[in-house]
Amino acid sequence: MTATAPTGDRYLSIDAVRGFAVLGILLMNITGMAGPTFGYIDPTYAGGTTPADLWTWAVNHVLTDGKMRGLFTMLFGASTVLIADRAEQGRIQQGGGLGPVATHYRRMFWLLVIGMLHAYFLWWGDILVCYAVAGLLVFPFRKLDPKLLVALGALILVLVVAHNVYGANQMRALSDAIASGTATPAMTAEWNQAQLLISPPASMGDGEIRLFRGGFMEALQARAYVAVLMQLFVEPPDGFPEAIGQMLIGMALFKSGFFTLKWSTKAYATAMAVGYLIAVPVTAWITWEIWDNGFDPLLRMNLDAWGAIPRPFIAIAHGSALLLLVRSGALSWLIDRFAAAGRMAFSNYLMTSIITTFLFCGFGLGLYGHLSRFEQLYVVGGIWVFILVWSKPWLERFQYGPFEWVWRSLVQWKPQPFVRRPPPPGSQGPASAEPAG
């Protein structure tokens, strides 16, 4: 197979980037899976304060925090266009069946259902609900010109930054009013409520540790509390619009040929230069300021709001670097493993939650709160090995990953072919699967 053309109805380049992104997402998710929620934001709250722990936070804050999720979200937007186009082609060729609109909205409905189950029973930091909601809104824009898609996506992301900077400034004003004794009762109540999100008490983390180390119902209680906070107070003003903006940009990147290796080497190199030589140093300065100021919650909140600006440029730089590697043909064995992981990205994303739930919850191995931030990397490495080892042989026997098969069967409302059939005599290989969601 070649990297520059689709094989059957799949693109090796898209699959490889998707596999790379789903592995990278775990680098950040592991913190919230392994210990108190707020440790994701502030390493001094949970996860250790040794140099190894702080450097683990710093490197991830610069290179992966929001960047891998951003790349994965852009790919979701790209897949929205790809699957809609192929649903239309399939309906024309077969003279019937689900069209692009029915296919998409059924997919989003079942993604929402699966995401809700995932958020409350496995991982409060679920992204599937966010994707389902954002996916409902971006679909009508899929046929717009790439330049207009980029402009709309960028405008939304800028508005998110403006909203978060305004919110950070409001928190600073509340803090100043409290300190000067001029705060009204309403302002004091607002400040006290905000503390749960920007600087929670240590007792909250201790409570999470106790519950997650308990039985199934105790872990469910702790997880549901955070999931509700995320879905009602964090994602609507921040996560949902950010996902919409990134999906629109992902649509534009796909239509312009970015994910299918149709950009010139110079264009990919330029994207890498912007990301690595401008956006990374800016993010590194923000990271240093947060660290050097003792993770002051108000300063951190303000700087993280501004830090969203360079984030998509770093995500695109990561994608560009991998796409150039795919084009070069180097490390083909690793690219094939990434691609297999990407074809099963839905299953691999859910499998990481299943594995970590068993490892960290009390009804499993009960490691919740026991591993430092640096020690959590050993778990990440082990799961990466598992994903890269199991995905390729699985797809040699089955058409889809297990959860992809469930999702597709629900969308079509009938069981889809699962076991891979031997190729017909004289063919070049096994029949390929449909594009991944």
Helices and strands as residue ranges (DSSP letters): H 12-34, G 37-40, H 51-63, H 67-94, H 100-121, H 128-138, G 139-141, H 146-180, H 185-198, H 202-212, H 216-229, I 230-239, H 240-255, H 265-274, I 275-279, H 280-292, H 297-306, H 311-328, H 332-343, H 345-360, H 376-397, H 402-412
